[in-house]
């Protein structure tokens, strides 16, 4: 399995071989804890979602008020035209000419992009960005999506994390992409900036239905979601049991507690360097998942390659992958799953139903090449026909 296929499969998508090409509703007064089964069953039943139920959930999307907390990146796509290439007078090396620039919110911002496209009612960004041009472009892009940035703190101590993505303007698809250039903060996040993030969270908690946490920075304690922040999030999740708390992490998913978490199958069983095409035995996965569920004190959604997903609550159920034919771009696919799942939970979906919606969203976004893809509500019903 190629790298793109592996990443997409980890979001619950199945690539067709041989191709080239319950939480309460937002208006409820309280949210009861999800009943959880501790019985292991390696012959898992399949989660279901009807077209009628999907329509009911979509009707509630506009009522949701969601805070997205974490590492907001700027995705900066640069179209390079080889026909305009010049030779540098100073170095004698090629000077590649950029004929167009497209900016989009990335990482936590990708979650916002999809929540906005799906029609979420209110969106709030919580994080830290730099006092720089990339931060200006990021805020501008978030404003266009209708996302509040009052709690996206600007600091001259940090740089705005940025993925610079040059690509050949004449070559379609992923084959036209050049090497990427990343800007990340690699110094420990100061305590006073952590305080600002926590204060912003506390200010919003009485008025939101969900908090989606995106921990993108791989270096420990160098991003918005530090060890201290995770502990405070666990405390707030216990104190605010009417709010959906959901976390995804590039490196430290097992370090969260009391939040719904989305590990992949290898993280669940403790495999750090899986081989392409590898799968974890379902019995081993469920056993490790039950241990993780108990430790986390909150539900888990496990992505399982081409098998799709496994969810822990209210019973252990399988969410099959969605078949996709043709070339894909897995950029932001996991963030798309997060957006669809969180929004569906806010709309009153059970955890299995929400995971199905997350899969539907990701199966749409990965088919949009060389851009940060999004899905829209009117696309979900057609994609549901491919489910299972």
C-alpha positions as a Python dict, from the first residue, in 0.01 Angstrom:
ca = {
    (1, 'X'): (0, 0, 0),
    (2, 'X'): (136, 342, -96),
    (3, 'X'): (183, 618, 157),
    (4, 'X'): (-127, 811, 49),
    (5, 'X'): (-335, 495, 62),
    (6, 'X'): (-205, 410, 408),
    (7, 'X'): (-293, 753, 545),
    (8, 'X'): (-640, 743, 392),
    (9, 'X'): (-701, 394, 521),
    (10, 'X'): (-614, 510, 869),
    (11, 'X'): (-914, 742, 842),
    (12, 'X'): (-1143, 453, 754),
    (13, 'X'): (-1124, 469, 375),
    (14, 'X'): (-1079, 175, 139),
    (15, 'X'): (-888, 228, -185),
    (16, 'X'): (-1019, 16, -470),
    (17, 'X'): (-727, -198, -598),
    (18, 'X'): (-613, -149, -952),
    (19, 'X'): (-752, 202, -1003),
    (20, 'X'): (-548, 491, -1121),
    (21, 'X'): (-754, 754, -1106),
    (22, 'X'): (-2563, 898, 2271),
    (23, 'X'): (-2486, 1260, 2314),
    (24, 'X'): (-2771, 1502, 2354),
    (25, 'X'): (-2873, 1750, 2091),
    (26, 'X'): (-2750, 2111, 2119),
    (27, 'X'): (-3084, 2221, 2260),
    (28, 'X'): (-3092, 1959, 2536),
    (29, 'X'): (-3048, 2074, 2896),
    (30, 'X'): (-2817, 1789, 2996),
    (31, 'X'): (-2607, 1513, 2849),
    (32, 'X'): (-2611, 1173, 3013),
    (33, 'X'): (-2287, 971, 3020),
    (34, 'X'): (-2268, 708, 2747),
    (35, 'X'): (-2336, 359, 2880),
    (36, 'X'): (-2033, 144, 2806),
    (37, 'X'): (-2004, -231, 2759),
    (38, 'X'): (-1697, -410, 2901),
    (39, 'X'): (-1769, -740, 2730),
    (40, 'X'): (-1519, -842, 2462),
    (41, 'X'): (-1664, -966, 2136),
    (42, 'X'): (-1428, -1026, 1845),
    (43, 'X'): (-1724, -1071, 1606),
    (44, 'X'): (-1822, -707, 1618),
    (45, 'X'): (-2156, -586, 1489),
    (46, 'X'): (-2163, -307, 1230),
    (47, 'X'): (-2269, 47, 1313),
    (48, 'X'): (-2568, 164, 1110),
    (49, 'X'): (-2694, 499, 987),
    (50, 'X'): (-3002, 544, 773),
    (51, 'X'): (-3062, 824, 527),
    (52, 'X'): (-3349, 947, 744),
    (53, 'X'): (-3131, 959, 1054),
    (54, 'X'): (-2854, 1137, 862),
    (55, 'X'): (-3104, 1399, 749),
    (56, 'X'): (-3217, 1452, 1111),
    (57, 'X'): (-2858, 1508, 1222),
    (58, 'X'): (-2781, 1747, 936),
    (59, 'X'): (-3087, 1952, 1031),
    (60, 'X'): (-2927, 2014, 1371),
    (61, 'X'): (-2580, 2115, 1246),
    (62, 'X'): (-2663, 2487, 1241),
    (63, 'X'): (-2744, 2483, 1614),
    (64, 'X'): (-2396, 2370, 1719),
    (65, 'X'): (-2154, 2602, 1897),
    (66, 'X'): (-1801, 2461, 1891),
    (67, 'X'): (-1460, 2575, 2018),
    (68, 'X'): (-1154, 2440, 1838),
    (69, 'X'): (-847, 2449, 2061),
    (70, 'X'): (-498, 2364, 1946),
    (71, 'X'): (-228, 2422, 1688),
    (72, 'X'): (-356, 2642, 1407),
    (73, 'X'): (-133, 2622, 1100),
    (74, 'X'): (-138, 2816, 777),
    (75, 'X'): (-144, 2594, 467),
    (76, 'X'): (30, 2804, 201),
    (77, 'X'): (4, 2661, -150),
    (78, 'X'): (246, 2818, -399),
    (79, 'X'): (194, 2758, -771),
    (80, 'X'): (534, 2747, -944),
    (81, 'X'): (545, 2808, -1320),
    (82, 'X'): (857, 2645, -1476),
    (83, 'X'): (816, 2856, -1790),
    (84, 'X'): (896, 3167, -1583),
    (85, 'X'): (1210, 3027, -1420),
    (86, 'X'): (1503, 3267, -1396),
    (87, 'X'): (1867, 3227, -1306),
    (88, 'X'): (1982, 3411, -997),
    (89, 'X'): (2248, 3668, -1076),
    (90, 'X'): (2398, 3626, -729),
    (91, 'X'): (2419, 3244, -710),
    (92, 'X'): (2374, 3116, -1064),
    (93, 'X'): (2105, 2880, -934),
    (94, 'X'): (1745, 2858, -1064),
    (95, 'X'): (1504, 3112, -916),
    (96, 'X'): (1165, 2942, -923),
    (97, 'X'): (884, 3185, -992),
    (98, 'X'): (559, 3169, -795),
    (99, 'X'): (264, 3265, -1014),
    (100, 'X'): (-8, 3218, -752),
    (101, 'X'): (-51, 3177, -377),
    (102, 'X'): (-346, 3017, -198),
    (103, 'X'): (-379, 3020, 181),
    (104, 'X'): (-602, 2801, 395),
    (105, 'X'): (-621, 2727, 768),
    (106, 'X'): (-441, 2400, 846),
    (107, 'X'): (-424, 2145, 1131),
    (108, 'X'): (-676, 2280, 1388),
    (109, 'X'): (-775, 2519, 1109),
    (110, 'X'): (-866, 2224, 885),
    (111, 'X'): (-1112, 2114, 1151),
    (112, 'X'): (-1261, 2464, 1137),
    (113, 'X'): (-1274, 2456, 755),
    (114, 'X'): (-1482, 2139, 760),
    (115, 'X'): (-1705, 2248, 1047),
    (116, 'X'): (-1779, 2570, 858),
    (117, 'X'): (-1846, 2388, 530),
    (118, 'X'): (-2081, 2147, 710),
    (119, 'X'): (-2279, 2441, 846),
    (120, 'X'): (-2188, 2455, 1216),
    (121, 'X'): (-2363, 2749, 1382),
    (122, 'X'): (-2082, 2916, 1578),
    (123, 'X'): (-1707, 2850, 1567),
    (124, 'X'): (-1436, 2982, 1798),
    (125, 'X'): (-1058, 2940, 1761),
    (126, 'X'): (-844, 2904, 2075),
    (127, 'X'): (-468, 2902, 2031),
    (128, 'X'): (-146, 3098, 1986),
    (129, 'X'): (-2, 3239, 1664),
    (130, 'X'): (285, 3470, 1577),
    (131, 'X'): (285, 3843, 1517),
    (132, 'X'): (372, 3789, 1152),
    (133, 'X'): (234, 3785, 800),
    (134, 'X'): (138, 3419, 819),
    (135, 'X'): (-68, 3493, 1129),
    (136, 'X'): (-243, 3776, 944),
    (137, 'X'): (-323, 3546, 651),
    (138, 'X'): (-447, 3275, 889),
    (139, 'X'): (-681, 3510, 1076),
    (140, 'X'): (-808, 3651, 749),
    (141, 'X'): (-890, 3301, 625),
    (142, 'X'): (-1062, 3208, 951),
    (143, 'X'): (-1271, 3527, 938),
    (144, 'X'): (-1390, 3430, 590),
    (145, 'X'): (-1518, 3105, 741),
    (146, 'X'): (-1710, 3292, 1009),
    (147, 'X'): (-1482, 3166, 1286),
    (148, 'X'): (-1415, 3395, 1580),
    (149, 'X'): (-1045, 3467, 1637),
    (150, 'X'): (-1070, 3685, 1948),
    (151, 'X'): (-915, 3400, 2149),
    (152, 'X'): (-644, 3318, 1895),
    (153, 'X'): (-370, 3500, 2086),
    (154, 'X'): (-101, 3683, 1888),
    (155, 'X'): (245, 3663, 2047),
    (156, 'X'): (581, 3797, 1937),
    (157, 'X'): (737, 3501, 2122),
    (158, 'X'): (599, 3250, 1871),
    (159, 'X'): (591, 3204, 1495),
    (160, 'X'): (270, 3113, 1318),
    (161, 'X'): (310, 2743, 1227),
    (162, 'X'): (309, 2715, 849),
    (163, 'X'): (314, 2440, 588),
    (164, 'X'): (455, 2589, 264),
    (165, 'X'): (356, 2369, -29),
    (166, 'X'): (515, 2462, -364),
    (167, 'X'): (380, 2275, -664),
    (168, 'X'): (425, 2271, -1042),
    (169, 'X'): (133, 2464, -1186),
    (170, 'X'): (138, 2246, -1502),
    (171, 'X'): (128, 1905, -1329),
    (172, 'X'): (-209, 1804, -1182),
    (173, 'X'): (-251, 1591, -872),
    (174, 'X'): (2, 1493, -610),
    (175, 'X'): (278, 1430, -863),
    (176, 'X'): (310, 1807, -911),
    (177, 'X'): (400, 1874, -549),
    (178, 'X'): (754, 1982, -457),
    (179, 'X'): (921, 1925, -120),
    (180, 'X'): (736, 2100, 162),
    (181, 'X'): (884, 2371, 385),
    (182, 'X'): (756, 2379, 745),
    (183, 'X'): (772, 2645, 1016),
    (184, 'X'): (707, 2517, 1370),
    (185, 'X'): (781, 2637, 1720),
    (186, 'X'): (1051, 2421, 1876),
    (187, 'X'): (1093, 2605, 2207),
    (188, 'X'): (884, 2519, 2513),
    (189, 'X'): (559, 2712, 2533),
    (190, 'X'): (588, 2972, 2813),
    (191, 'X'): (359, 2931, 3114),
    (192, 'X'): (198, 3271, 3065),
    (193, 'X'): (85, 3168, 2715),
    (194, 'X'): (-60, 2847, 2859),
    (195, 'X'): (-252, 3068, 3104),
    (196, 'X'): (-398, 3269, 2816),
    (197, 'X'): (-519, 2951, 2643),
    (198, 'X'): (-679, 2816, 2960),
    (199, 'X'): (-849, 3151, 3032),
    (200, 'X'): (-994, 3155, 2680),
    (201, 'X'): (-1125, 2802, 2723),
    (202, 'X'): (-1287, 2885, 3056),
    (203, 'X'): (-1450, 3192, 2908),
    (204, 'X'): (-1614, 2992, 2630),
    (205, 'X'): (-1709, 2672, 2811),
    (206, 'X'): (-2046, 2797, 2941),
    (207, 'X'): (-2157, 2880, 2586),
    (208, 'X'): (-2036, 2589, 2367),
    (209, 'X'): (-2161, 2239, 2299),
    (210, 'X'): (-1820, 2093, 2214),
    (211, 'X'): (-1446, 2149, 2243),
    (212, 'X'): (-1239, 1988, 1967),
    (213, 'X'): (-870, 1963, 2058),
    (214, 'X'): (-602, 1933, 1789),
    (215, 'X'): (-248, 1854, 1910),
    (216, 'X'): (-39, 1886, 1593),
    (217, 'X'): (312, 1980, 1711),
    (218, 'X'): (529, 1670, 1748),
    (219, 'X'): (787, 1828, 1979),
    (220, 'X'): (665, 1788, 2341),
    (221, 'X'): (530, 2100, 2514),
    (222, 'X'): (615, 2324, 2217),
    (223, 'X'): (262, 2375, 2092),
    (224, 'X'): (-68, 2492, 2234),
    (225, 'X'): (-153, 2151, 2386),
    (226, 'X'): (110, 2098, 2654),
    (227, 'X'): (120, 1847, 2939),
    (228, 'X'): (-29, 2111, 3168),
    (229, 'X'): (-302, 2195, 2916),
    (230, 'X'): (-399, 1828, 2883),
    (231, 'X'): (-439, 1797, 3260),
    (232, 'X'): (-659, 2106, 3271),
    (233, 'X'): (-866, 1975, 2979),
    (234, 'X'): (-923, 1651, 3171),
    (235, 'X'): (-1042, 1851, 3472),
    (236, 'X'): (-1273, 2066, 3260),
    (237, 'X'): (-1420, 1760, 3087),
    (238, 'X'): (-1514, 1621, 3428),
    (239, 'X'): (-1657, 1953, 3547),
    (240, 'X'): (-1852, 2029, 3227),
    (241, 'X'): (-2021, 1698, 3151),
    (242, 'X'): (-2274, 1863, 2921),
    (243, 'X'): (-1994, 1952, 2676),
    (244, 'X'): (-1848, 1712, 2420),
    (245, 'X'): (-1468, 1704, 2461),
    (246, 'X'): (-1284, 1540, 2168),
    (247, 'X'): (-908, 1512, 2109),
    (248, 'X'): (-679, 1409, 1827),
    (249, 'X'): (-300, 1412, 1848),
    (250, 'X'): (-8, 1359, 1613),
    (251, 'X'): (208, 1195, 1884),
    (252, 'X'): (46, 1189, 2228),
    (253, 'X'): (-309, 1060, 2199),
    (254, 'X'): (-268, 829, 2501),
    (255, 'X'): (-172, 1121, 2724),
    (256, 'X'): (-524, 1263, 2719),
    (257, 'X'): (-782, 1165, 2980),
    (258, 'X'): (-1160, 1202, 3006),
    (259, 'X'): (-1184, 1328, 2646),
    (260, 'X'): (-1315, 1122, 2356),
    (261, 'X'): (-994, 1025, 2174),
    (262, 'X'): (-917, 899, 1823),
    (263, 'X'): (-607, 676, 1822),
    (264, 'X'): (-517, 458, 1528),
    (265, 'X'): (-491, 81, 1561),
    (266, 'X'): (-113, 84, 1608),
    (267, 'X'): (-117, 353, 1875),
    (268, 'X'): (-383, 151, 2056),
    (269, 'X'): (-163, -162, 2080),
    (270, 'X'): (165, 27, 2123),
    (271, 'X'): (329, -33, 1782),
    (272, 'X'): (544, 269, 1694),
    (273, 'X'): (664, 178, 1343),
    (274, 'X'): (409, -34, 1156),
    (275, 'X'): (485, -179, 815),
    (276, 'X'): (278, -56, 518),
    (277, 'X'): (-32, -269, 479),
    (278, 'X'): (-12, -405, 834),
    (279, 'X'): (-329, -474, 1031),
    (280, 'X'): (-378, -543, 1401),
    (281, 'X'): (-567, -860, 1490),
    (282, 'X'): (-920, -764, 1593),
    (283, 'X'): (-911, -960, 1919),
    (284, 'X'): (-581, -796, 2018),
    (285, 'X'): (-715, -455, 1916),
    (286, 'X'): (-1033, -486, 2118),
    (287, 'X'): (-842, -608, 2424),
    (288, 'X'): (-603, -312, 2404),
    (289, 'X'): (-894, -80, 2328),
    (290, 'X'): (-1079, -189, 2640),
    (291, 'X'): (-769, -119, 2847),
    (292, 'X'): (-733, 223, 2687),
    (293, 'X'): (-1104, 297, 2736),
    (294, 'X'): (-1074, 218, 3107),
    (295, 'X'): (-761, 429, 3148),
    (296, 'X'): (-907, 719, 2950),
    (297, 'X'): (-1237, 721, 3141),
    (298, 'X'): (-1404, 827, 2817),
    (299, 'X'): (-1493, 672, 2480),
    (300, 'X'): (-1239, 585, 2212),
    (301, 'X'): (-1269, 577, 1834),
    (302, 'X'): (-998, 355, 1685),
    (303, 'X'): (-907, 393, 1317),
    (304, 'X'): (-825, 50, 1175),
    (305, 'X'): (-693, 85, 822),
    (306, 'X'): (-907, -71, 554),
    (307, 'X'): (-1135, -221, 818),
    (308, 'X'): (-1260, 129, 896),
    (309, 'X'): (-1304, 215, 1264),
    (310, 'X'): (-1395, 52, 1592),
    (311, 'X'): (-1589, 249, 1853),
    (312, 'X'): (-1613, 166, 2221),
    (313, 'X'): (-1950, 308, 2326),
    (314, 'X'): (-2219, 217, 2404),
    (315, 'X'): (-2101, -125, 2279),
    (316, 'X'): (-1796, -220, 2076),
    (317, 'X'): (-1901, -177, 1714),
    (318, 'X'): (-1727, -171, 1377),
    (319, 'X'): (-1761, 122, 1138),
    (320, 'X'): (-1665, -14, 794),
    (321, 'X'): (-1442, 179, 557),
    (322, 'X'): (-1580, 358, 252),
    (323, 'X'): (-1461, 250, -89),
    (324, 'X'): (-1293, 515, -301),
    (325, 'X'): (-1176, 477, -660),
    (326, 'X'): (-917, 708, -809),
    (327, 'X'): (-632, 926, -690),
    (328, 'X'): (-662, 1070, -343),
    (329, 'X'): (-497, 1342, -136),
    (330, 'X'): (-506, 1243, 235),
    (331, 'X'): (-404, 1592, 354),
    (332, 'X'): (-626, 1675, 650),
    (333, 'X'): (-830, 1353, 629),
    (334, 'X'): (-800, 1287, 1002),
    (335, 'X'): (-909, 1644, 1075),
    (336, 'X'): (-1211, 1588, 851),
    (337, 'X'): (-1306, 1282, 1056),
    (338, 'X'): (-1277, 1491, 1372),
    (339, 'X'): (-1499, 1768, 1231),
    (340, 'X'): (-1772, 1533, 1110),
    (341, 'X'): (-1770, 1328, 1429),
    (342, 'X'): (-1781, 1624, 1667),
    (343, 'X'): (-2055, 1804, 1473),
    (344, 'X'): (-2267, 1489, 1461),
    (345, 'X'): (-2225, 1441, 1837),
    (346, 'X'): (-2343, 1798, 1890),
    (347, 'X'): (-2645, 1717, 1673),
    (348, 'X'): (-2742, 1428, 1901),
    (349, 'X'): (-2574, 1133, 1727),
    (350, 'X'): (-2461, 826, 1916),
    (351, 'X'): (-2088, 763, 1901),
    (352, 'X'): (-2120, 498, 1625),
    (353, 'X'): (-2345, 727, 1420),
    (354, 'X'): (-2101, 1014, 1465),
    (355, 'X'): (-1809, 798, 1353),
    (356, 'X'): (-2000, 706, 1036),
    (357, 'X'): (-2054, 1076, 964),
    (358, 'X'): (-1683, 1140, 1023),
    (359, 'X'): (-1599, 869, 770),
    (360, 'X'): (-1838, 1019, 516),
    (361, 'X'): (-1677, 1361, 550),
    (362, 'X'): (-1323, 1227, 510),
    (363, 'X'): (-1419, 1014, 207),
    (364, 'X'): (-1527, 1335, 33),
    (365, 'X'): (-1232, 1556, 130),
    (366, 'X'): (-959, 1313, 20),
    (367, 'X'): (-1088, 1320, -336),
    (368, 'X'): (-1000, 1692, -365),
    (369, 'X'): (-641, 1706, -489),
    (370, 'X'): (-372, 1964, -406),
    (371, 'X'): (-594, 2159, -168),
    (372, 'X'): (-731, 2139, 184),
    (373, 'X'): (-1056, 1964, 101),
    (374, 'X'): (-1394, 2010, 268),
    (375, 'X'): (-1730, 1834, 259),
    (376, 'X'): (-2074, 1992, 248),
    (377, 'X'): (-2399, 1860, 397),
    (378, 'X'): (-2562, 1795, 59),
    (379, 'X'): (-2279, 1557, -33),
    (380, 'X'): (-2320, 1326, 265),
    (381, 'X'): (-2634, 1141, 158),
    (382, 'X'): (-2478, 1027, -170),
    (383, 'X'): (-2165, 912, 6),
    (384, 'X'): (-2369, 716, 260),
    (385, 'X'): (-2480, 490, -25),
    (386, 'X'): (-2117, 366, -45),
    (387, 'X'): (-2101, 288, 329),
    (388, 'X'): (-2055, -68, 450),
}
